[in-house]
Amino acid sequence: MARINLLPWRNAERRRRQREFAIATGLAVSLAVLIGLGARFYIEEMIDAQNDRNALLQAEIAKLNLRIKEIDKLEETKASLLARMNVIQQLQESRPEIVHLFDELVASIPDGVFLTRVSQTGNRVEVEGRAQSNARVSAFMRNVQASAWIGNPQLLVIENKNQTGTGLSHFRLGFTQQHLKDDDQQAGL
């Protein structure tokens, strides 16, 4: 049998396979690195795009917050104006009430009763005065009760004419001013 030395051929074949393996491994590693870098750049691009959208949303939110503040200021101004309008309307409506109060007060005072002070707090009116007798104060209270514009008389203080030394009874009387509805006012006129 002939002797053929295959050892150099095997060594050459082994080196070729190792070289192909190294090349294939290098290509696989290079491909993995390229895929990794591509994925990283893609993800970073997505993050940058989302950050840009977030910045845009933050800018729009800031603009809307400014508009909301302006709207709140307008609402406050509107509420203030409505409150002023209501006050003016109430003043306009209550304007003739003081005239009716004094008209009714004059009509309700019987002879022999003199008023020295009139004060009003809201609907509540308080009068102080002098009367020739307690019966005249009672007549004044009945007249107040019968009036359409004033009512609910309450005698707060009365001093007998013997105690005052002036010959007149001193009294303090409270009553409420009535607010008639428009239909009642039209019927009374």
Backbone torsions as a table, in degrees:
resi	resn	phi	psi	omega
1	MET	NA	145.4	-174.9
2	ALA	-87.3	144.4	-178.9
3	ARG	-99.7	119.0	178.6
4	ILE	-116.9	129.5	178.9
5	ASN	-90.6	108.3	-178.6
6	LEU	-96.1	0.4	-176.5
7	LEU	-61.0	-46.2	179.1
8	PRO	-65.6	-35.1	178.4
9	TRP	-65.6	-41.6	179.1
10	ARG	-64.8	-40.2	178.7
11	ASN	-66.0	-40.5	179.0
12	ALA	-66.4	-41.6	178.9
13	GLU	-64.9	-41.4	178.8
14	ARG	-63.1	-43.1	178.9
15	ARG	-64.9	-39.5	177.7
16	ARG	-63.9	-43.9	179.3
17	ARG	-66.4	-39.0	178.1
18	GLN	-65.1	-39.8	177.7
19	ARG	-64.4	-44.7	178.1
20	GLU	-63.4	-39.3	178.1
21	PHE	-64.9	-42.4	179.2
22	ALA	-64.4	-41.0	178.4
23	ILE	-65.4	-45.0	179.7
24	ALA	-63.8	-41.1	178.5
25	THR	-65.4	-44.3	178.2
26	GLY	-60.8	-42.7	177.5
27	LEU	-64.5	-41.7	-179.9
28	ALA	-64.0	-44.2	178.9
29	VAL	-65.1	-43.1	179.0
30	SER	-62.2	-42.6	178.8
31	LEU	-63.6	-42.0	178.7
32	ALA	-64.2	-40.9	178.7
33	VAL	-65.6	-43.1	178.4
34	LEU	-63.0	-43.2	177.8
35	ILE	-63.1	-42.9	178.3
36	GLY	-61.7	-45.9	178.8
37	LEU	-64.4	-41.7	177.8
38	GLY	-61.0	-44.1	178.6
39	ALA	-63.4	-41.5	-179.9
40	ARG	-63.2	-46.6	179.2
41	PHE	-62.8	-38.3	179.1
42	TYR	-64.9	-45.2	179.3
43	ILE	-65.4	-42.2	177.7
44	GLU	-62.8	-38.2	177.2
45	GLU	-63.7	-42.0	177.8
46	MET	-64.1	-41.0	178.7
47	ILE	-64.2	-44.0	178.3
48	ASP	-61.6	-42.4	179.1
49	ALA	-63.5	-41.2	179.0
50	GLN	-67.6	-37.8	176.9
51	ASN	-63.7	-38.9	176.4
52	ASP	-63.1	-43.4	177.9
53	ARG	-63.7	-41.1	178.2
54	ASN	-62.3	-41.5	178.4
55	ALA	-63.8	-41.4	177.2
56	LEU	-61.8	-44.0	178.3
57	LEU	-63.4	-40.2	178.6
58	GLN	-63.6	-40.3	178.3
59	ALA	-64.3	-42.3	179.1
60	GLU	-67.3	-37.5	177.4
61	ILE	-63.5	-41.6	178.2
62	ALA	-61.8	-41.7	177.7
63	LYS	-62.8	-42.9	179.8
64	LEU	-66.4	-35.8	176.7
65	ASN	-63.0	-38.5	176.1
66	LEU	-64.2	-41.5	178.1
67	ARG	-64.9	-39.0	178.5
68	ILE	-62.7	-40.8	177.8
69	LYS	-63.0	-41.5	177.9
70	GLU	-63.0	-41.7	179.2
71	ILE	-64.7	-40.7	177.4
72	ASP	-61.9	-41.5	177.7
73	LYS	-63.2	-41.4	178.3
74	LEU	-64.5	-39.3	177.9
75	GLU	-63.6	-41.3	177.5
76	GLU	-63.7	-42.8	178.2
77	THR	-62.9	-42.7	178.8
78	LYS	-61.7	-46.0	179.5
79	ALA	-62.2	-40.4	178.6
80	SER	-63.6	-44.3	179.3
81	LEU	-65.3	-40.2	177.9
82	LEU	-64.0	-39.6	177.7
83	ALA	-63.3	-42.6	177.5
84	ARG	-63.4	-42.5	178.9
85	MET	-62.1	-39.7	178.5
86	ASN	-64.4	-41.6	178.4
87	VAL	-62.5	-45.3	179.8
88	ILE	-62.8	-41.6	179.3
89	GLN	-64.0	-41.9	177.9
90	GLN	-64.2	-39.7	177.4
91	LEU	-64.3	-41.3	178.4
92	GLN	-63.3	-40.2	-179.3
93	GLU	-70.4	-35.9	-176.6
94	SER	-86.4	-2.3	-178.2
95	ARG	-56.2	-50.1	-179.5
96	PRO	-76.1	-11.2	-176.9
97	GLU	-64.6	-37.2	-179.5
98	ILE	-66.2	-35.5	177.1
99	VAL	-65.3	-45.7	177.9
100	HIS	-63.0	-37.6	179.6
101	LEU	-60.2	-50.4	-178.6
102	PHE	-69.3	-36.2	175.5
103	ASP	-60.2	-47.9	-179.2
104	GLU	-67.5	-36.6	179.3
105	LEU	-63.4	-44.7	179.0
106	VAL	-64.6	-41.0	-178.8
107	ALA	-69.7	-27.0	-176.3
108	SER	-85.2	-18.0	-175.5
109	ILE	-78.5	118.5	177.2
110	PRO	-79.5	167.4	176.9
111	ASP	-62.2	141.3	178.3
112	GLY	91.5	4.0	176.9
113	VAL	-117.8	131.6	-179.6
114	PHE	-127.3	132.1	179.2
115	LEU	-95.0	137.1	178.6
116	THR	-109.9	-21.2	-179.1
117	ARG	-154.6	139.1	175.2
118	VAL	-131.0	128.8	176.3
119	SER	-136.4	149.7	-178.5
120	GLN	-133.7	135.2	174.2
121	THR	-130.8	105.9	-175.9
122	GLY	66.1	-124.7	177.3
123	ASN	-87.3	-15.1	-172.7
124	ARG	-84.3	125.9	178.9
125	VAL	-116.0	136.1	178.5
126	GLU	-125.2	131.0	179.6
127	VAL	-123.6	146.0	172.3
128	GLU	-120.7	147.0	-179.7
129	GLY	-168.5	-172.1	179.8
130	ARG	-125.0	145.4	179.3
131	ALA	-138.5	151.0	179.8
132	GLN	-72.8	-25.2	177.7
133	SER	-156.3	165.3	177.7
134	ASN	-67.9	-27.6	178.5
135	ALA	-64.8	-34.5	178.5
136	ARG	-70.3	-34.2	174.9
137	VAL	-65.2	-41.0	177.2
138	SER	-62.6	-40.5	178.0
139	ALA	-64.9	-38.9	176.8
140	PHE	-61.1	-43.5	179.2
141	MET	-64.1	-40.1	177.9
142	ARG	-64.2	-41.4	178.2
143	ASN	-63.7	-39.3	177.5
144	VAL	-63.6	-43.9	-179.1
145	GLN	-64.4	-33.7	-177.5
146	ALA	-80.9	-12.5	-176.5
147	SER	-73.5	150.1	178.2
148	ALA	-82.8	-24.6	-173.8
149	TRP	-101.6	-18.6	176.8
150	ILE	-133.9	154.3	-178.0
151	GLY	-169.5	-174.8	179.3
152	ASN	54.9	56.2	-179.4
153	PRO	-70.3	143.1	175.7
154	GLN	-135.5	121.9	177.9
155	LEU	-79.7	117.7	-176.1
156	LEU	-90.7	-45.7	-178.9
157	VAL	-147.0	140.1	169.9
158	ILE	-141.8	132.8	177.5
159	GLU	-115.8	126.8	-178.0
160	ASN	-63.7	149.4	-177.2
161	LYS	-63.9	-24.0	176.5
162	ASN	-70.8	-28.6	-178.7
163	GLN	-83.7	-27.5	-174.7
164	THR	-81.3	-27.7	-179.3
165	GLY	78.5	3.4	-179.9
166	THR	-104.4	-8.2	-176.7
167	GLY	84.5	1.6	178.5
168	LEU	-125.3	147.3	174.0
169	SER	-81.1	136.2	175.6
170	HIS	-98.2	138.0	-179.6
171	PHE	-142.7	159.0	171.3
172	ARG	-134.0	127.2	-172.7
173	LEU	-129.6	137.6	176.5
174	GLY	-117.5	145.9	175.5
175	PHE	-153.7	169.6	-178.6
176	THR	-108.9	147.3	175.7
177	GLN	-88.0	127.0	-178.2
178	GLN	-86.3	143.7	175.2
179	HIS	-108.8	106.8	-179.8
180	LEU	-81.4	146.4	176.3
181	LYS	-73.8	165.2	-177.7
182	ASP	-59.0	-38.6	179.4
183	ASP	-64.5	-41.3	179.5
184	ASP	-67.2	-37.4	179.0
185	GLN	-64.8	-42.4	-179.9
186	GLN	-65.2	-38.9	-179.7
187	ALA	-68.4	-34.2	-178.6
188	GLY	-77.7	-19.3	-177.2
189	LEU	-82.7	NA	NA
